[in-house]
Amino acid sequence: MPTRMVCDTRPRRGGTSPTTSKTSRPAANTSARGIIEHNKGEAISAFDDPYWRRYYHQKHGWLQDMIDGARDMAKSLDQYADAVHHAVKRLEHAQDENFGF
């Protein structure tokens, strides 16, 4: 008996993946911005720039890269799952034709 793969064909809500939360970036940035904006001094200035700006500044930085990377990976995995699903369907169809089913 051939093994059948089961692919999740449910449509995604809003085109987002569950692995990339839209709340992680704003929550982290809001906390850091709060610290930066409500405090003064050399240490806070150093925390703001260059430290925090590497993580997030005007929709750029490591946090955004992580989010974008996770979305790109999810999109690629969806495409791969679709390709595997189509290949399995073609193999099943060819098998049915060869054995007269």
N, C-alpha and C positions, 0 to 999 in steps of 0.2 A: 504494500500500500504506500503510495507516494506521500511524502510529508507536505503539508500545506502551510504556507505562511499566512498569518492573519495580520493585516495592516489596518491601522486606525484610519478610517476614512471620514471621521467626523470633521466638519468644517471648524476652523478655529474662529473664536470670537474676536473680532477687531483686528485680526491678522497678527496677534501677538502670541508668543510662546509662553507657557507657564514658567519657563526658566528665567525669563527676563521681566522682572517686576519694574513697573514704571514708578513705583514708590521708593525704590532703593536709592536712586540718584538724588531726588529732591530731599529725602529725609537726611541723608548724609550731608548734602550740601547746605541744607537749612541749619543743621546743627553747627557745622563749621563756620558758616557765614555769621551766625548768631554770636559765636565766640569772637570772631574777628571784628564785627561791627560794634560790639558792646565792651570792648577792651582796647587798651592802647599800650604802646611800648614797643621796645625793640624785639622782644620775644614774639609778640603778636604779629608784628610786621614780618618777621622771619617765617612765622607759621603761615601767614597769608601768601607771601611771595618770597621765596620760590616754592615752599613746601606744598601748600594746599592747591595752588594753581596747577601743579602737576597732576593732581587728582581730578580737578574739575574747575574749568574757567570758560565761560561763554560757550557751553555745549561742546567743549573739547577737553581732553585729558584722559587719564587712565580709567576713571569710572565710565566715561562715555565709550571709550574703546572696548571695555569689558562688555558693556551692554550691547554695543553694535556687533561685537564678535559673537556673542551668544545668539543674537538674532540671525546673523549670517549663518552660523552653524545649524540652527534650527531649520532655516530655509533650505540649506543644502541637504540636511537629513530628510526633510520632507520630499525633496526632489529625488533623492536616492530611494526612498521607500516607494515612491510612485514608479520609478524605473524597475525596481524589483517586482512590484505588483504586476506591471505590464509584461515583464519577462515571464513570470509564472503563468499568467493567462495565455501567452503565446505558446509556452511549452505544453500546457494542458490542452490547448486547441490542437496542436500538432500531434499530441499523444492520442487524442480522440480520433483524429483523421487516420492515423496509422493503424489503429486497432479496430476501426470501423464502429465506433460507439456513436 
